[in-house]
Amino acid sequence: QQQPPQQQGAQPVEFDHAINYVTTIKKRFSTQPQIYKSFLEILHTYQKEQRGIEQVLEDVSDLFGDHPDLLREFCYFLPDGVQQQARRQLEEVVKMRQNATAATKKQSRSSAKTRAQ
């Protein structure tokens, strides 16, 4: 039984998107292959139903916390029912990381000023 034409065209685009996403991760972390391997392990254990979607979100957030583009794109591949929740959760992670980075930079600048005086 054939699928309607619109569905036949949709899957290859989604598959290509997934391949491109994974390739982006592999290239970005080429000097840190453990991060790429950890990402694949997260997906593998989720696929085998050994890890729930909440745990996947938490693990991917930890792994890609300094890479908001990867976190946002990851949401695209999640089941429809959790995409909105995941986007909110991942955006919070990004904000927390950015705030922590800004605070660290501010502290470094004030330390440098104190040493210069």
C-alpha positions as CSV (number, residue, x, y, z in Angstrom):
1,Q,0.0,0.0,0.0
2,Q,1.4,3.4,-1.1
3,Q,1.5,6.4,1.2
4,P,-0.1,9.6,0.0
5,P,2.4,11.7,-2.1
6,Q,2.9,14.4,0.6
7,Q,4.1,11.8,3.2
8,Q,6.5,10.1,0.8
9,G,8.4,13.4,0.3
10,A,8.4,14.3,4.0
11,Q,10.4,11.4,5.4
12,P,13.6,11.9,3.3
13,V,13.7,15.6,4.2
14,E,13.4,14.7,7.9
15,F,16.0,11.9,7.5
16,D,18.4,14.3,5.7
17,H,17.9,16.9,8.4
18,A,18.7,14.3,11.1
19,I,21.9,13.2,9.2
20,N,23.0,16.8,8.8
21,Y,22.4,17.5,12.5
22,V,24.4,14.5,13.6
23,T,27.2,15.4,11.1
24,T,27.2,19.0,12.5
25,I,27.7,17.5,16.0
26,K,30.5,15.2,14.8
27,K,32.3,18.1,13.1
28,R,31.9,20.6,15.9
29,F,33.2,18.1,18.5
30,S,35.9,16.6,16.3
31,T,38.5,17.5,18.9
32,Q,36.3,16.1,21.7
33,P,35.0,12.8,20.3
34,Q,33.7,11.7,23.7
35,I,30.9,14.3,23.4
36,Y,29.8,13.0,20.1
37,K,29.9,9.4,21.4
38,S,27.9,10.4,24.5
39,F,25.3,12.0,22.3
40,L,25.0,8.8,20.3
41,E,24.8,6.8,23.5
42,I,21.9,9.0,24.8
43,L,20.0,8.4,21.6
44,H,20.7,4.7,21.6
45,T,19.5,4.1,25.2
46,Y,16.4,6.2,24.4
47,Q,15.7,4.1,21.4
48,K,15.9,0.9,23.4
49,E,13.5,2.5,26.0
50,Q,16.2,2.4,28.7
51,R,16.0,6.2,29.1
52,G,12.9,8.4,29.3
53,I,12.5,11.6,27.3
54,E,13.0,13.8,30.4
55,Q,16.3,12.1,31.1
56,V,17.2,12.6,27.4
57,L,16.5,16.3,27.7
58,E,18.5,16.6,30.8
59,D,21.5,14.7,29.4
60,V,21.5,16.6,26.1
61,S,21.1,19.9,28.0
62,D,24.2,19.0,30.0
63,L,26.1,17.9,26.9
64,F,25.3,20.9,24.6
65,G,24.6,23.6,27.2
66,D,27.2,25.9,25.6
67,H,25.8,25.3,22.2
68,P,22.3,26.8,22.1
69,D,21.9,26.2,18.3
70,L,22.3,22.5,18.8
71,L,19.8,22.5,21.7
72,R,17.2,24.4,19.7
73,E,17.6,22.1,16.7
74,F,17.5,19.0,18.9
75,C,13.9,20.0,19.8
76,Y,12.9,19.5,16.2
77,F,13.4,15.7,16.5
78,L,11.4,15.2,19.7
79,P,7.9,13.8,19.8
80,D,5.2,16.5,19.2
81,G,3.9,16.1,22.7
82,V,7.1,17.2,24.4
83,Q,8.4,19.7,22.0
84,Q,7.0,22.8,23.7
85,Q,8.1,21.7,27.1
86,A,11.5,20.8,25.8
87,R,12.0,24.2,24.1
88,R,11.2,25.9,27.4
89,Q,13.5,23.7,29.4
90,L,16.4,24.0,26.9
91,E,15.9,27.8,26.7
92,E,16.2,27.9,30.5
93,V,19.5,26.0,30.3
94,V,20.8,28.3,27.6
95,K,19.9,31.4,29.7
96,M,21.5,29.9,32.9
97,R,24.7,29.2,31.0
98,Q,24.8,32.6,29.4
99,N,24.2,34.3,32.8
100,A,26.9,32.2,34.4
101,T,29.3,33.0,31.6
102,A,28.5,36.8,31.9
103,A,29.0,36.7,35.6
104,T,32.4,34.9,35.2
105,K,33.5,37.4,32.6
106,K,32.4,40.3,34.9
107,Q,34.3,38.8,37.8
108,S,37.4,38.3,35.6
109,R,37.3,41.9,34.5
110,S,37.0,43.2,38.1
111,S,39.8,40.9,39.2
112,A,42.0,42.2,36.4
113,K,41.2,45.8,37.4
114,T,42.1,45.1,41.0
115,R,45.4,43.5,40.0
116,A,46.2,46.5,37.7
117,Q,45.7,49.0,40.6
